[in-house]
Amino acid sequence: MQIENRALVLDLVAWLAPAPRPYDEVMAAWRTSCPRLTVWEDALDLGLVARRPADGTVAATEAGRALLRAEGRCA
């Protein structure tokens, strides 16, 4: 899987892996207006993280956790 900004995307997934975080906290930490730094969008588009509207959180998905394990960054 080819991922732009791979290291940062992995950092985002690893940050979310221990437990879901509030959407507002995730956006404050990871959203950017730079068109070349699309960490949040890339992780979401690749299915590595998911919004959970029912409780207003964002969590690492099983695909995200699997990628962390494959990269040696245990999830």
mmCIF file of the N, C-alpha and C atoms, coordinates in Angstrom:
data_MODEL
# 
_entry.id   MODEL 
# 
loop_
_atom_site.group_PDB 
_atom_site.id 
_atom_site.type_symbol 
_atom_site.label_atom_id 
_atom_site.label_alt_id 
_atom_site.label_comp_id 
_atom_site.label_asym_id 
_atom_site.label_entity_id 
_atom_site.label_seq_id 
_atom_site.pdbx_PDB_ins_code 
_atom_site.Cartn_x 
_atom_site.Cartn_y 
_atom_site.Cartn_z 
_atom_site.occupancy 
_atom_site.B_iso_or_equiv 
_atom_site.pdbx_formal_charge 
_atom_site.auth_seq_id 
_atom_site.auth_comp_id 
_atom_site.auth_asym_id 
_atom_site.auth_atom_id 
_atom_site.pdbx_PDB_model_num 
ATOM 1   N N  . MET A 1 1  ? 0.848   -1.176 0.000  1.00 0.00 ? 1  MET A N  1 
ATOM 2   C CA . MET A 1 1  ? 0.000   0.000  0.000  1.00 0.00 ? 1  MET A CA 1 
ATOM 3   C C  . MET A 1 1  ? 0.892   1.238  0.000  1.00 0.00 ? 1  MET A C  1 
ATOM 4   N N  . GLN A 1 2  ? 0.727   2.077  -0.995 1.00 0.00 ? 2  GLN A N  1 
ATOM 5   C CA . GLN A 1 2  ? 1.479   3.325  -1.112 1.00 0.00 ? 2  GLN A CA 1 
ATOM 6   C C  . GLN A 1 2  ? 0.751   4.415  -0.344 1.00 0.00 ? 2  GLN A C  1 
ATOM 7   N N  . ILE A 1 3  ? 1.430   5.048  0.600  1.00 0.00 ? 3  ILE A N  1 
ATOM 8   C CA . ILE A 1 3  ? 0.818   6.085  1.423  1.00 0.00 ? 3  ILE A CA 1 
ATOM 9   C C  . ILE A 1 3  ? 1.681   7.337  1.379  1.00 0.00 ? 3  ILE A C  1 
ATOM 10  N N  . GLU A 1 4  ? 1.090   8.450  0.972  1.00 0.00 ? 4  GLU A N  1 
ATOM 11  C CA . GLU A 1 4  ? 1.778   9.731  1.075  1.00 0.00 ? 4  GLU A CA 1 
ATOM 12  C C  . GLU A 1 4  ? 1.942   10.031 2.556  1.00 0.00 ? 4  GLU A C  1 
ATOM 13  N N  . ASN A 1 5  ? 2.999   10.698 2.928  1.00 0.00 ? 5  ASN A N  1 
ATOM 14  C CA . ASN A 1 5  ? 3.216   11.073 4.329  1.00 0.00 ? 5  ASN A CA 1 
ATOM 15  C C  . ASN A 1 5  ? 3.135   9.859  5.254  1.00 0.00 ? 5  ASN A C  1 
ATOM 16  N N  . ARG A 1 6  ? 3.700   8.741  4.832  1.00 0.00 ? 6  ARG A N  1 
ATOM 17  C CA . ARG A 1 6  ? 3.575   7.461  5.533  1.00 0.00 ? 6  ARG A CA 1 
ATOM 18  C C  . ARG A 1 6  ? 3.892   7.557  7.024  1.00 0.00 ? 6  ARG A C  1 
ATOM 19  N N  . ALA A 1 7  ? 5.001   8.165  7.381  1.00 0.00 ? 7  ALA A N  1 
ATOM 20  C CA . ALA A 1 7  ? 5.396   8.228  8.791  1.00 0.00 ? 7  ALA A CA 1 
ATOM 21  C C  . ALA A 1 7  ? 4.357   8.975  9.616  1.00 0.00 ? 7  ALA A C  1 
ATOM 22  N N  . LEU A 1 8  ? 3.843   10.078 9.085  1.00 0.00 ? 8  LEU A N  1 
ATOM 23  C CA . LEU A 1 8  ? 2.845   10.843 9.828  1.00 0.00 ? 8  LEU A CA 1 
ATOM 24  C C  . LEU A 1 8  ? 1.516   10.110 9.922  1.00 0.00 ? 8  LEU A C  1 
ATOM 25  N N  . VAL A 1 9  ? 1.133   9.417  8.868  1.00 0.00 ? 9  VAL A N  1 
ATOM 26  C CA . VAL A 1 9  ? -0.102  8.634  8.913  1.00 0.00 ? 9  VAL A CA 1 
ATOM 27  C C  . VAL A 1 9  ? 0.028   7.539  9.975  1.00 0.00 ? 9  VAL A C  1 
ATOM 28  N N  . LEU A 1 10 ? 1.172   6.883  10.007 1.00 0.00 ? 10 LEU A N  1 
ATOM 29  C CA . LEU A 1 10 ? 1.398   5.861  11.034 1.00 0.00 ? 10 LEU A CA 1 
ATOM 30  C C  . LEU A 1 10 ? 1.374   6.475  12.431 1.00 0.00 ? 10 LEU A C  1 
ATOM 31  N N  . ASP A 1 11 ? 1.920   7.674  12.578 1.00 0.00 ? 11 ASP A N  1 
ATOM 32  C CA . ASP A 1 11 ? 1.874   8.357  13.877 1.00 0.00 ? 11 ASP A CA 1 
ATOM 33  C C  . ASP A 1 11 ? 0.432   8.619  14.301 1.00 0.00 ? 11 ASP A C  1 
ATOM 34  N N  . LEU A 1 12 ? -0.392  9.063  13.371 1.00 0.00 ? 12 LEU A N  1 
ATOM 35  C CA . LEU A 1 12 ? -1.806  9.322  13.688 1.00 0.00 ? 12 LEU A CA 1 
ATOM 36  C C  . LEU A 1 12 ? -2.502  8.035  14.121 1.00 0.00 ? 12 LEU A C  1 
ATOM 37  N N  . VAL A 1 13 ? -2.319  6.970  13.360 1.00 0.00 ? 13 VAL A N  1 
ATOM 38  C CA . VAL A 1 13 ? -2.970  5.698  13.697 1.00 0.00 ? 13 VAL A CA 1 
ATOM 39  C C  . VAL A 1 13 ? -2.464  5.201  15.060 1.00 0.00 ? 13 VAL A C  1 
ATOM 40  N N  . ALA A 1 14 ? -1.168  5.303  15.298 1.00 0.00 ? 14 ALA A N  1 
ATOM 41  C CA . ALA A 1 14 ? -0.607  4.864  16.582 1.00 0.00 ? 14 ALA A CA 1 
ATOM 42  C C  . ALA A 1 14 ? -1.152  5.714  17.733 1.00 0.00 ? 14 ALA A C  1 
ATOM 43  N N  . TRP A 1 15 ? -1.374  6.984  17.503 1.00 0.00 ? 15 TRP A N  1 
ATOM 44  C CA . TRP A 1 15 ? -1.922  7.884  18.515 1.00 0.00 ? 15 TRP A CA 1 
ATOM 45  C C  . TRP A 1 15 ? -3.349  7.488  18.882 1.00 0.00 ? 15 TRP A C  1 
ATOM 46  N N  . LEU A 1 16 ? -4.088  6.984  17.888 1.00 0.00 ? 16 LEU A N  1 
ATOM 47  C CA . LEU A 1 16 ? -5.476  6.579  18.109 1.00 0.00 ? 16 LEU A CA 1 
ATOM 48  C C  . LEU A 1 16 ? -5.617  5.120  18.566 1.00 0.00 ? 16 LEU A C  1 
ATOM 49  N N  . ALA A 1 17 ? -4.596  4.314  18.363 1.00 0.00 ? 17 ALA A N  1 
ATOM 50  C CA . ALA A 1 17 ? -4.705  2.879  18.638 1.00 0.00 ? 17 ALA A CA 1 
ATOM 51  C C  . ALA A 1 17 ? -5.054  2.538  20.082 1.00 0.00 ? 17 ALA A C  1 
ATOM 52  N N  . PRO A 1 18 ? -4.500  3.207  21.086 1.00 0.00 ? 18 PRO A N  1 
ATOM 53  C CA . PRO A 1 18 ? -4.829  2.806  22.464 1.00 0.00 ? 18 PRO A CA 1 
ATOM 54  C C  . PRO A 1 18 ? -6.298  2.995  22.824 1.00 0.00 ? 18 PRO A C  1 
ATOM 55  N N  . ALA A 1 19 ? -6.903  4.055  22.307 1.00 0.00 ? 19 ALA A N  1 
ATOM 56  C CA . ALA A 1 19 ? -8.312  4.322  22.625 1.00 0.00 ? 19 ALA A CA 1 
ATOM 57  C C  . ALA A 1 19 ? -8.833  5.415  21.703 1.00 0.00 ? 19 ALA A C  1 
ATOM 58  N N  . PRO A 1 20 ? -10.130 5.375  21.399 1.00 0.00 ? 20 PRO A N  1 
ATOM 59  C CA . PRO A 1 20 ? -10.714 6.451  20.586 1.00 0.00 ? 20 PRO A CA 1 
ATOM 60  C C  . PRO A 1 20 ? -10.515 7.800  21.277 1.00 0.00 ? 20 PRO A C  1 
ATOM 61  N N  . ARG A 1 21 ? -10.469 8.841  20.473 1.00 0.00 ? 21 ARG A N  1 
ATOM 62  C CA . ARG A 1 21 ? -10.331 10.209 20.992 1.00 0.00 ? 21 ARG A CA 1 
ATOM 63  C C  . ARG A 1 21 ? -11.466 11.062 20.430 1.00 0.00 ? 21 ARG A C  1 
ATOM 64  N N  . PRO A 1 22 ? -11.837 12.111 21.141 1.00 0.00 ? 22 PRO A N  1 
ATOM 65  C CA . PRO A 1 22 ? -12.889 12.993 20.639 1.00 0.00 ? 22 PRO A CA 1 
ATOM 66  C C  . PRO A 1 22 ? -12.500 13.603 19.290 1.00 0.00 ? 22 PRO A C  1 
ATOM 67  N N  . TYR A 1 23 ? -13.477 13.685 18.395 1.00 0.00 ? 23 TYR A N  1 
ATOM 68  C CA . TYR A 1 23 ? -13.251 14.231 17.062 1.00 0.00 ? 23 TYR A CA 1 
ATOM 69  C C  . TYR A 1 23 ? -12.596 15.607 17.124 1.00 0.00 ? 23 TYR A C  1 
ATOM 70  N N  . ASP A 1 24 ? -13.070 16.487 17.991 1.00 0.00 ? 24 ASP A N  1 
ATOM 71  C CA . ASP A 1 24 ? -12.508 17.833 18.091 1.00 0.00 ? 24 ASP A CA 1 
ATOM 72  C C  . ASP A 1 24 ? -11.030 17.804 18.475 1.00 0.00 ? 24 ASP A C  1 
ATOM 73  N N  . GLU A 1 25 ? -10.655 16.898 19.353 1.00 0.00 ? 25 GLU A N  1 
ATOM 74  C CA . GLU A 1 25 ? -9.247  16.761 19.749 1.00 0.00 ? 25 GLU A CA 1 
ATOM 75  C C  . GLU A 1 25 ? -8.397  16.298 18.564 1.00 0.00 ? 25 GLU A C  1 
ATOM 76  N N  . VAL A 1 26 ? -8.918  15.346 17.809 1.00 0.00 ? 26 VAL A N  1 
ATOM 77  C CA . VAL A 1 26 ? -8.201  14.835 16.637 1.00 0.00 ? 26 VAL A CA 1 
ATOM 78  C C  . VAL A 1 26 ? -8.020  15.943 15.610 1.00 0.00 ? 26 VAL A C  1 
ATOM 79  N N  . MET A 1 27 ? -9.073  16.703 15.356 1.00 0.00 ? 27 MET A N  1 
ATOM 80  C CA . MET A 1 27 ? -8.978  17.785 14.375 1.00 0.00 ? 27 MET A CA 1 
ATOM 81  C C  . MET A 1 27 ? -8.017  18.877 14.839 1.00 0.00 ? 27 MET A C  1 
ATOM 82  N N  . ALA A 1 28 ? -8.022  19.186 16.112 1.00 0.00 ? 28 ALA A N  1 
ATOM 83  C CA . ALA A 1 28 ? -7.113  20.208 16.636 1.00 0.00 ? 28 ALA A CA 1 
ATOM 84  C C  . ALA A 1 28 ? -5.654  19.774 16.474 1.00 0.00 ? 28 ALA A C  1 
ATOM 85  N N  . ALA A 1 29 ? -5.413  18.487 16.624 1.00 0.00 ? 29 ALA A N  1 
ATOM 86  C CA . ALA A 1 29 ? -4.048  17.979 16.560 1.00 0.00 ? 29 ALA A CA 1 
ATOM 87  C C  . ALA A 1 29 ? -3.583  17.637 15.144 1.00 0.00 ? 29 ALA A C  1 
ATOM 88  N N  . TRP A 1 30 ? -4.495  17.198 14.274 1.00 0.00 ? 30 TRP A N  1 
ATOM 89  C CA . TRP A 1 30 ? -4.065  16.610 13.009 1.00 0.00 ? 30 TRP A CA 1 
ATOM 90  C C  . TRP A 1 30 ? -4.554  17.293 11.745 1.00 0.00 ? 30 TRP A C  1 
ATOM 91  N N  . ARG A 1 31 ? -5.539  18.143 11.808 1.00 0.00 ? 31 ARG A N  1 
ATOM 92  C CA . ARG A 1 31 ? -5.996  18.789 10.573 1.00 0.00 ? 31 ARG A CA 1 
ATOM 93  C C  . ARG A 1 31 ? -5.010  19.890 10.199 1.00 0.00 ? 31 ARG A C  1 
ATOM 94  N N  . THR A 1 32 ? -4.792  20.065 8.924  1.00 0.00 ? 32 THR A N  1 
ATOM 95  C CA . THR A 1 32 ? -3.910  21.112 8.436  1.00 0.00 ? 32 THR A CA 1 
ATOM 96  C C  . THR A 1 32 ? -4.509  21.728 7.187  1.00 0.00 ? 32 THR A C  1 
ATOM 97  N N  . SER A 1 33 ? -4.158  22.956 6.922  1.00 0.00 ? 33 SER A N  1 
ATOM 98  C CA . SER A 1 33 ? -4.638  23.613 5.708  1.00 0.00 ? 33 SER A CA 1 
ATOM 99  C C  . SER A 1 33 ? -3.630  23.476 4.573  1.00 0.00 ? 33 SER A C  1 
ATOM 100 N N  . CYS A 1 34 ? -2.510  22.816 4.850  1.00 0.00 ? 34 CYS A N  1 
ATOM 101 C CA . CYS A 1 34 ? -1.485  22.630 3.825  1.00 0.00 ? 34 CYS A CA 1 
ATOM 102 C C  . CYS A 1 34 ? -1.933  21.540 2.848  1.00 0.00 ? 34 CYS A C  1 
ATOM 103 N N  . PRO A 1 35 ? -2.046  21.869 1.560  1.00 0.00 ? 35 PRO A N  1 
ATOM 104 C CA . PRO A 1 35 ? -2.506  20.857 0.599  1.00 0.00 ? 35 PRO A CA 1 
ATOM 105 C C  . PRO A 1 35 ? -1.536  19.693 0.416  1.00 0.00 ? 35 PRO A C  1 
ATOM 106 N N  . ARG A 1 36 ? -0.305  19.830 0.861  1.00 0.00 ? 36 ARG A N  1 
ATOM 107 C CA . ARG A 1 36 ? 0.672   18.741 0.735  1.00 0.00 ? 36 ARG A CA 1 
ATOM 108 C C  . ARG A 1 36 ? 0.761   17.881 1.982  1.00 0.00 ? 36 ARG A C  1 
ATOM 109 N N  . LEU A 1 37 ? 0.080   18.276 3.035  1.00 0.00 ? 37 LEU A N  1 
ATOM 110 C CA . LEU A 1 37 ? 0.147   17.538 4.290  1.00 0.00 ? 37 LEU A CA 1 
ATOM 111 C C  . LEU A 1 37 ? -1.261  17.061 4.643  1.00 0.00 ? 37 LEU A C  1 
ATOM 112 N N  . THR A 1 38 ? -1.647  15.961 4.036  1.00 0.00 ? 38 THR A N  1 
ATOM 113 C CA . THR A 1 38 ? -3.024  15.466 4.139  1.00 0.00 ? 38 THR A CA 1 
ATOM 114 C C  . THR A 1 38 ? -3.104  14.222 5.021  1.00 0.00 ? 38 THR A C  1 
ATOM 115 N N  . VAL A 1 39 ? -2.505  14.294 6.181  1.00 0.00 ? 39 VAL A N  1 
ATOM 116 C CA . VAL A 1 39 ? -2.412  13.126 7.066  1.00 0.00 ? 39 VAL A CA 1 
ATOM 117 C C  . VAL A 1 39 ? -3.800  12.605 7.438  1.00 0.00 ? 39 VAL A C  1 
ATOM 118 N N  . TRP A 1 40 ? -4.643  13.471 7.968  1.00 0.00 ? 40 TRP A N  1 
ATOM 119 C CA . TRP A 1 40 ? -5.992  13.065 8.385  1.00 0.00 ? 40 TRP A CA 1 
ATOM 120 C C  . TRP A 1 40 ? -6.764  12.503 7.204  1.00 0.00 ? 40 TRP A C  1 
ATOM 121 N N  . GLU A 1 41 ? -6.759  13.208 6.100  1.00 0.00 ? 41 GLU A N  1 
ATOM 122 C CA . GLU A 1 41 ? -7.520  12.775 4.930  1.00 0.00 ? 41 GLU A CA 1 
ATOM 123 C C  . GLU A 1 41 ? -7.007  11.443 4.388  1.00 0.00 ? 41 GLU A C  1 
ATOM 124 N N  . ASP A 1 42 ? -5.686  11.284 4.338  1.00 0.00 ? 42 ASP A N  1 
ATOM 125 C CA . ASP A 1 42 ? -5.107  10.029 3.844  1.00 0.00 ? 42 ASP A CA 1 
ATOM 126 C C  . ASP A 1 42 ? -5.496  8.852  4.739  1.00 0.00 ? 42 ASP A C  1 
ATOM 127 N N  . ALA A 1 43 ? -5.369  9.037  6.041  1.00 0.00 ? 43 ALA A N  1 
ATOM 128 C CA . ALA A 1 43 ? -5.710  7.954  6.973  1.00 0.00 ? 43 ALA A CA 1 
ATOM 129 C C  . ALA A 1 43 ? -7.187  7.580  6.867  1.00 0.00 ? 43 ALA A C  1 
ATOM 130 N N  . LEU A 1 44 ? -8.035  8.576  6.738  1.00 0.00 ? 44 LEU A N  1 
ATOM 131 C CA . LEU A 1 44 ? -9.473  8.334  6.616  1.00 0.00 ? 44 LEU A CA 1 
ATOM 132 C C  . LEU A 1 44 ? -9.801  7.646  5.288  1.00 0.00 ? 44 LEU A C  1 
ATOM 133 N N  . ASP A 1 45 ? -9.251  8.168  4.188  1.00 0.00 ? 45 ASP A N  1 
ATOM 134 C CA . ASP A 1 45 ? -9.516  7.604  2.858  1.00 0.00 ? 45 ASP A CA 1 
ATOM 135 C C  . ASP A 1 45 ? -9.032  6.160  2.743  1.00 0.00 ? 45 ASP A C  1 
ATOM 136 N N  . LEU A 1 46 ? -7.938  5.840  3.406  1.00 0.00 ? 46 LEU A N  1 
ATOM 137 C CA . LEU A 1 46 ? -7.390  4.482  3.352  1.00 0.00 ? 46 LEU A CA 1 
ATOM 138 C C  . LEU A 1 46 ? -8.063  3.529  4.332  1.00 0.00 ? 46 LEU A C  1 
ATOM 139 N N  . GLY A 1 47 ? -8.995  4.033  5.116  1.00 0.00 ? 47 GLY A N  1 
ATOM 140 C CA . GLY A 1 47 ? -9.711  3.185  6.067  1.00 0.00 ? 47 GLY A CA 1 
ATOM 141 C C  . GLY A 1 47 ? -8.882  2.807  7.279  1.00 0.00 ? 47 GLY A C  1 
ATOM 142 N N  . LEU A 1 48 ? -7.868  3.604  7.591  1.00 0.00 ? 48 LEU A N  1 
ATOM 143 C CA . LEU A 1 48 ? -7.010  3.301  8.736  1.00 0.00 ? 48 LEU A CA 1 
ATOM 144 C C  . LEU A 1 48 ? -7.564  3.869  10.029 1.00 0.00 ? 48 LEU A C  1 
ATOM 145 N N  . VAL A 1 49 ? -8.390  4.900  9.903  1.00 0.00 ? 49 VAL A N  1 
ATOM 146 C CA . VAL A 1 49 ? -9.098  5.494  11.032 1.00 0.00 ? 49 VAL A CA 1 
ATOM 147 C C  . VAL A 1 49 ? -10.549 5.695  10.613 1.00 0.00 ? 49 VAL A C  1 
ATOM 148 N N  . ALA A 1 50 ? -11.425 5.821  11.590 1.00 0.00 ? 50 ALA A N  1 
ATOM 149 C CA . ALA A 1 50 ? -12.841 5.998  11.284 1.00 0.00 ? 50 ALA A CA 1 
ATOM 150 C C  . ALA A 1 50 ? -13.481 6.932  12.298 1.00 0.00 ? 50 ALA A C  1 
ATOM 151 N N  . ARG A 1 51 ? -14.354 7.791  11.805 1.00 0.00 ? 51 ARG A N  1 
ATOM 152 C CA . ARG A 1 51 ? -15.180 8.616  12.693 1.00 0.00 ? 51 ARG A CA 1 
ATOM 153 C C  . ARG A 1 51 ? -16.289 7.745  13.241 1.00 0.00 ? 51 ARG A C  1 
ATOM 154 N N  . ARG A 1 52 ? -16.623 7.960  14.491 1.00 0.00 ? 52 ARG A N  1 
ATOM 155 C CA . ARG A 1 52 ? -17.726 7.236  15.128 1.00 0.00 ? 52 ARG A CA 1 
ATOM 156 C C  . ARG A 1 52 ? -18.749 8.275  15.579 1.00 0.00 ? 52 ARG A C  1 
ATOM 157 N N  . PRO A 1 53 ? -19.654 8.651  14.662 1.00 0.00 ? 53 PRO A N  1 
ATOM 158 C CA . PRO A 1 53 ? -20.608 9.720  14.963 1.00 0.00 ? 53 PRO A CA 1 
ATOM 159 C C  . PRO A 1 53 ? -21.480 9.456  16.189 1.00 0.00 ? 53 PRO A C  1 
ATOM 160 N N  . ALA A 1 54 ? -21.738 8.209  16.485 1.00 0.00 ? 54 ALA A N  1 
ATOM 161 C CA . ALA A 1 54 ? -22.612 7.893  17.619 1.00 0.00 ? 54 ALA A CA 1 
ATOM 162 C C  . ALA A 1 54 ? -22.084 8.459  18.933 1.00 0.00 ? 54 ALA A C  1 
ATOM 163 N N  . ASP A 1 55 ? -20.766 8.426  19.101 1.00 0.00 ? 55 ASP A N  1 
ATOM 164 C CA . ASP A 1 55 ? -20.205 8.963  20.348 1.00 0.00 ? 55 ASP A CA 1 
ATOM 165 C C  . ASP A 1 55 ? -19.239 10.125 20.116 1.00 0.00 ? 55 ASP A C  1 
ATOM 166 N N  . GLY A 1 56 ? -19.130 10.590 18.868 1.00 0.00 ? 56 GLY A N  1 
ATOM 167 C CA . GLY A 1 56 ? -18.310 11.759 18.562 1.00 0.00 ? 56 GLY A CA 1 
ATOM 168 C C  . GLY A 1 56 ? -16.815 11.530 18.654 1.00 0.00 ? 56 GLY A C  1 
ATOM 169 N N  . THR A 1 57 ? -16.397 10.282 18.431 1.00 0.00 ? 57 THR A N  1 
ATOM 170 C CA . THR A 1 57 ? -14.971 9.977  18.534 1.00 0.00 ? 57 THR A CA 1 
ATOM 171 C C  . THR A 1 57 ? -14.403 9.513  17.195 1.00 0.00 ? 57 THR A C  1 
ATOM 172 N N  . VAL A 1 58 ? -13.086 9.380  17.193 1.00 0.00 ? 58 VAL A N  1 
ATOM 173 C CA . VAL A 1 58 ? -12.344 8.821  16.068 1.00 0.00 ? 58 VAL A CA 1 
ATOM 174 C C  . VAL A 1 58 ? -11.513 7.679  16.631 1.00 0.00 ? 58 VAL A C  1 
ATOM 175 N N  . ALA A 1 59 ? -11.443 6.573  15.890 1.00 0.00 ? 59 ALA A N  1 
ATOM 176 C CA . ALA A 1 59 ? -10.702 5.404  16.360 1.00 0.00 ? 59 ALA A CA 1 
ATOM 177 C C  . ALA A 1 59 ? -9.869  4.810  15.232 1.00 0.00 ? 59 ALA A C  1 
ATOM 178 N N  . ALA A 1 60 ? -8.818  4.122  15.608 1.00 0.00 ? 60 ALA A N  1 
ATOM 179 C CA . ALA A 1 60 ? -8.062  3.326  14.644 1.00 0.00 ? 60 ALA A CA 1 
ATOM 180 C C  . ALA A 1 60 ? -8.925  2.136  14.248 1.00 0.00 ? 60 ALA A C  1 
ATOM 181 N N  . THR A 1 61 ? -8.934  1.800  12.979 1.00 0.00 ? 61 THR A N  1 
ATOM 182 C CA . THR A 1 61 ? -9.693  0.646  12.503 1.00 0.00 ? 61 THR A CA 1 
ATOM 183 C C  . THR A 1 61 ? -8.826  -0.608 12.606 1.00 0.00 ? 61 THR A C  1 
ATOM 184 N N  . GLU A 1 62 ? -9.429  -1.747 12.344 1.00 0.00 ? 62 GLU A N  1 
ATOM 185 C CA . GLU A 1 62 ? -8.646  -2.987 12.327 1.00 0.00 ? 62 GLU A CA 1 
ATOM 186 C C  . GLU A 1 62 ? -7.588  -2.922 11.230 1.00 0.00 ? 62 GLU A C  1 
ATOM 187 N N  . ALA A 1 63 ? -7.906  -2.305 10.089 1.00 0.00 ? 63 ALA A N  1 
ATOM 188 C CA . ALA A 1 63 ? -6.909  -2.142 9.021  1.00 0.00 ? 63 ALA A CA 1 
ATOM 189 C C  . ALA A 1 63 ? -5.751  -1.266 9.503  1.00 0.00 ? 63 ALA A C  1 
ATOM 190 N N  . GLY A 1 64 ? -6.058  -0.237 10.255 1.00 0.00 ? 64 GLY A N  1 
ATOM 191 C CA . GLY A 1 64 ? -5.020  0.624  10.803 1.00 0.00 ? 64 GLY A CA 1 
ATOM 192 C C  . GLY A 1 64 ? -4.142  -0.119 11.791 1.00 0.00 ? 64 GLY A C  1 
ATOM 193 N N  . ARG A 1 65 ? -4.759  -0.908 12.651 1.00 0.00 ? 65 ARG A N  1 
ATOM 194 C CA . ARG A 1 65 ? -3.998  -1.699 13.623 1.00 0.00 ? 65 ARG A CA 1 
ATOM 195 C C  . ARG A 1 65 ? -3.129  -2.742 12.920 1.00 0.00 ? 65 ARG A C  1 
ATOM 196 N N  . ALA A 1 66 ? -3.669  -3.346 11.865 1.00 0.00 ? 66 ALA A N  1 
ATOM 197 C CA . ALA A 1 66 ? -2.900  -4.334 11.101 1.00 0.00 ? 66 ALA A CA 1 
ATOM 198 C C  . ALA A 1 66 ? -1.681  -3.678 10.448 1.00 0.00 ? 66 ALA A C  1 
ATOM 199 N N  . LEU A 1 67 ? -1.858  -2.475 9.936  1.00 0.00 ? 67 LEU A N  1 
ATOM 200 C CA . LEU A 1 67 ? -0.729  -1.764 9.333  1.00 0.00 ? 67 LEU A CA 1 
ATOM 201 C C  . LEU A 1 67 ? 0.331   -1.456 10.394 1.00 0.00 ? 67 LEU A C  1 
ATOM 202 N N  . LEU A 1 68 ? -0.093  -1.036 11.568 1.00 0.00 ? 68 LEU A N  1 
ATOM 203 C CA . LEU A 1 68 ? 0.867   -0.788 12.654 1.00 0.00 ? 68 LEU A CA 1 
ATOM 204 C C  . LEU A 1 68 ? 1.656   -2.048 12.985 1.00 0.00 ? 68 LEU A C  1 
ATOM 205 N N  . ARG A 1 69 ? 0.945   -3.177 13.075 1.00 0.00 ? 69 ARG A N  1 
ATOM 206 C CA . ARG A 1 69 ? 1.637   -4.446 13.370 1.00 0.00 ? 69 ARG A CA 1 
ATOM 207 C C  . ARG A 1 69 ? 2.615   -4.791 12.254 1.00 0.00 ? 69 ARG A C  1 
ATOM 208 N N  . ALA A 1 70 ? 2.192   -4.620 11.013 1.00 0.00 ? 70 ALA A N  1 
ATOM 209 C CA . ALA A 1 70 ? 3.074   -4.929 9.865  1.00 0.00 ? 70 ALA A CA 1 
ATOM 210 C C  . ALA A 1 70 ? 4.306   -4.035 9.837  1.00 0.00 ? 70 ALA A C  1 
ATOM 211 N N  . GLU A 1 71 ? 4.180   -2.836 10.355 1.00 0.00 ? 71 GLU A N  1 
ATOM 212 C CA . GLU A 1 71 ? 5.290   -1.886 10.397 1.00 0.00 ? 71 GLU A CA 1 
ATOM 213 C C  . GLU A 1 71 ? 6.119   -2.022 11.671 1.00 0.00 ? 71 GLU A C  1 
ATOM 214 N N  . GLY A 1 72 ? 5.768   -2.989 12.517 1.00 0.00 ? 72 GLY A N  1 
ATOM 215 C CA . GLY A 1 72 ? 6.489   -3.187 13.765 1.00 0.00 ? 72 GLY A CA 1 
ATOM 216 C C  . GLY A 1 72 ? 6.187   -2.150 14.823 1.00 0.00 ? 72 GLY A C  1 
ATOM 217 N N  . ARG A 1 73 ? 5.017   -1.539 14.689 1.00 0.00 ? 73 ARG A N  1 
ATOM 218 C CA . ARG A 1 73 ? 4.596   -0.505 15.658 1.00 0.00 ? 73 ARG A CA 1 
ATOM 219 C C  . ARG A 1 73 ? 3.366   -1.005 16.404 1.00 0.00 ? 73 ARG A C  1 
ATOM 220 N N  . CYS A 1 74 ? 3.468   -2.162 16.998 1.00 0.00 ? 74 CYS A N  1 
ATOM 221 C CA . CYS A 1 74 ? 2.371   -2.880 17.650 1.00 0.00 ? 74 CYS A CA 1 
ATOM 222 C C  . CYS A 1 74 ? 1.164   -2.031 17.977 1.00 0.00 ? 74 CYS A C  1 
ATOM 223 N N  . ALA A 1 75 ? 0.006   -2.629 17.780 1.00 0.00 ? 75 ALA A N  1 
ATOM 224 C CA . ALA A 1 75 ? -1.261  -1.935 18.082 1.00 0.00 ? 75 ALA A CA 1 
ATOM 225 C C  . ALA A 1 75 ? -2.051  -2.773 19.055 1.00 0.00 ? 75 ALA A C  1 
# 
